[in-house]
Amino acid sequence: MLQRIQSIWLLLASLCAFLTLKLPTYSGTTPDGIPSSELMGMPNFLLTVLTVIIGVLALITIFLYGNRKLQFRLCLLGILLEIVLIILYYLEIKNYSEGTISLTSIFHAGVLLFFVLAAKGITNDDKIMRESERLR
């Protein structure tokens, strides 16, 4: 299971997803005038639920190594959900009057990158299996 590179990528995607719950994505001033307000995943229910779903999806996908087709589809679903999550964060950022994106927001890009790398690893595994069956 962990010998395959996509398992490592999926584990890193899950780790990055769970880190985004506690680390700020954006710091700024709210329209109410609250300075140094940080946008994190935990206070917002929708962001929390979607982030937990993405992290758990990555963990579950690791253990589906016997079914590469399903594993690949779940990676694509994880990519789609992360894109939706980034869009939701962007919509939340629009509620701030001024501020900056935090350095820890890179974890969202990490989740996307690791899901893409895992999907590529699954495709490579599938290709190797088809070639080995062809040689028989």
C-alpha positions in Angstrom: 0.0 0.0 0.0 2.6 2.6 1.0 5.1 1.3 -1.5 3.1 3.1 -4.2 3.8 6.8 -4.7 0.2 7.8 -5.0 -0.4 6.6 -1.4 2.2 9.2 -0.2 0.6 11.9 -2.4 -2.8 11.1 -1.0 -1.5 11.1 2.6 0.1 14.5 2.0 -3.1 15.8 0.4 -5.0 14.7 3.5 -2.4 16.3 5.8 -2.6 19.6 3.9 -6.4 19.6 4.0 -6.5 19.1 7.7 -3.8 21.8 8.3 -6.0 24.4 6.5 -8.6 24.0 9.3 -6.4 25.6 11.9 -4.1 27.8 9.9 -5.3 31.2 8.5 -5.9 31.6 4.8 -6.5 35.4 4.9 -5.8 38.1 7.4 -7.5 41.5 7.2 -10.1 44.0 8.4 -13.7 43.0 8.4 -16.4 45.6 7.3 -17.4 45.8 10.9 -14.0 47.3 11.6 -12.5 44.3 13.4 -8.7 44.5 12.7 -6.5 41.5 12.3 -9.3 39.2 11.7 -8.2 35.8 10.2 -10.2 33.6 7.9 -9.8 30.0 8.9 -11.7 26.9 8.1 -13.0 26.1 11.6 -15.3 29.0 12.3 -17.2 28.6 9.1 -19.4 25.5 9.1 -19.5 25.0 5.3 -15.7 25.4 5.0 -15.1 23.0 7.9 -17.4 20.3 6.5 -16.0 20.5 3.0 -12.4 20.5 4.2 -13.0 17.5 6.4 -14.7 15.7 3.5 -11.6 16.4 1.3 -9.2 15.1 4.0 -11.2 12.0 4.7 -11.7 11.3 1.0 -7.9 11.4 0.5 -7.4 9.0 3.4 -10.1 6.6 2.2 -8.7 6.7 -1.3 -5.3 5.4 -0.1 -6.9 2.1 0.9 -8.6 1.5 -2.4 -5.4 0.5 -4.1 -7.0 -2.7 -5.4 -9.5 -0.7 -7.5 -7.5 1.8 -9.5 -10.5 3.0 -11.5 -12.4 4.0 -8.4 -9.3 5.4 -6.8 -8.7 7.6 -9.9 -12.3 8.8 -9.9 -12.1 9.7 -6.2 -8.9 11.7 -6.9 -10.8 13.6 -9.6 -13.6 14.2 -7.1 -11.1 15.5 -4.6 -9.7 17.9 -7.1 -13.2 19.1 -7.9 -14.1 19.5 -4.2 -10.9 21.4 -3.5 -11.6 23.8 -6.4 -15.1 24.4 -4.9 -13.5 25.0 -1.5 -11.0 27.6 -3.0 -14.0 29.4 -4.6 -15.8 29.4 -1.3 -12.7 30.9 0.4 -12.5 33.5 -2.3 -16.2 34.4 -1.7 -15.4 34.7 2.0 -12.4 36.9 1.3 -14.7 39.4 -0.5 -16.4 40.1 2.8 -13.2 41.7 4.1 -12.5 45.4 3.4 -8.8 45.0 3.2 -6.1 42.5 4.0 -3.6 40.0 2.7 -3.5 36.4 1.8 -1.6 34.4 4.4 1.4 32.3 3.5 -0.3 29.2 4.9 -2.9 29.4 2.1 -0.3 27.5 0.0 -1.7 24.4 1.6 -4.8 24.7 -0.6 -2.6 24.6 -3.6 -0.8 21.7 -2.0 -4.0 19.7 -1.8 -4.7 20.3 -5.5 -1.1 19.4 -6.5 -1.0 16.2 -4.4 -4.4 15.0 -5.8 -3.1 15.6 -9.3 0.2 13.8 -8.6 -1.8 10.9 -7.1 -4.0 10.7 -10.2 -0.9 10.6 -12.4 0.6 7.8 -10.2 -2.7 5.8 -10.5 -2.6 6.3 -14.3 1.0 5.1 -14.4 0.1 2.0 -12.3 -2.8 1.2 -14.6 -0.5 1.5 -17.6 2.1 -0.8 -16.0 -0.6 -3.4 -15.2 -2.0 -3.3 -18.8 1.5 -3.7 -20.2 2.3 -6.6 -17.9 -1.0 -8.3 -18.9 -0.2 -7.8 -22.5 3.1 -9.6 -22.1 1.5 -12.8 -20.7 
